[in-house]
Amino acid sequence: MFKSFFPNPKIFFISVLIFAGLTCAVWYGYNEQMADFFGLDITDSEPVIGLKHFVTDSFLLFYCYYFICTVIFAFVWFKASPHKWQWWSIIGSSTILFSTYFSVQVSVAINNWRRPFFDLIQSLLKPIGSNAATETINAQTANSASEQLFGLLIVFGEIAFLAIFIYVVTRFLVSHFIFRWRTAMNEYYTQYWLKLRNVEGASQRIQEDTMRFASIMESLGVALVEAVMTLFAFLPVLWSLSEYVSELPIIGEIAHPLFYASLFWSIFGTGLLALIGIKLPGLEFNNQKVEAAFRKELVYGEDDANRADPITLNELFLNVRKNYFRLYFHYMYFNVARMLYLQADNIFVFILLVPTIVIGAITFGILQQILTAFGQVSNSFQYLVNSWTTIVELLSVRKRLTAFESTLDDNINHTN
């Protein structure tokens, strides 16, 4: 699965983690020194509203830093372990990471836009039935307010069009990246077809399992990268927004309450559902085995009249039925827990904000920013919660391909 596409996968992925950790440490530890060296100003200031958010000195420095780090990492691996697919596996991965990070920053830009827009809405709206609602607004004030509203809506439109462009480009790159990965797996397995052809379900594993592995990785992999990038982007935002919330229900006053509440809630949900759904990967794997046995007998029956008789097929299908019914039962209580958690998640942040809202400590714009940032951070931490069923399917496919490859490795070792 991996050595067909990545150079020396075990060492490669370890080097990715080490290099990523070092580059992040250098960036967060010395970005101000780097900015001073190039004469850039990256000191904290008010959030920039609109497309200028992406061309601040901080972003320009990051673009250059990311490009240089990618070139260094790729150059070392190109020289140390040349690989047929290195441009896609290394450069392609780095490009997708950057594109995904940029799309997350688009979400940050929209969140920055929320405060002035909704604060302006709050200042213009009047309570129904109050005397203020019947007051006449002079033409000059109305025109000024209209210009501000339309101006902010135009800014949103600019960010939205950029979001659409980045989304389309990212999905296009990911689709090509994943299909190249599937091509690499296909070439690797077919290269050893004479050794693999006698393995149970060999044709299915090469055609269907590699296809399923690729399609699942396309959706699941992008979701994982987005979750990690969203955490990097929105955790600082949630940390800073926590200054507007002084206390939580029951707990009382704590520092940065929204930040710690999101951590607790997300870890709780992930751990709960992982525990409840612990049996699902094994059942999905067994499901693939019984389906393969049933399909294999049907295939043999196409060429041999003595195969695929009703009695044998009924026995094999009974195994399919039994495993599916076990899956249905376990998914039933898993889905109950999952939906209870997700529905509670819809109101959890409002429960946290009740004391703050009651005393009027925040504006409508800040409330919108808190809701968005908390939701982004919670969803990122809830990656396993939202993707658990897909992860279960991926684990099942991986088990089949791993068993397939172990047979190949044994044959190669015996040959040597």
Salt bridges, closest charged atoms under 4 A:
GLU187 OE1 - LYS84 NZ 2.88
GLU200 OE1 - ARG205 NH2 3.10
ASP209 OD2 - ARG400 NE 2.77
GLU226 OE2 - ARG171 NH2 3.28
GLU297 OE1 - ARG307 NH2 2.87
GLU393 OE2 - ARG212 NH2 3.13
ASP409 OD1 - LYS3 NZ 3.66
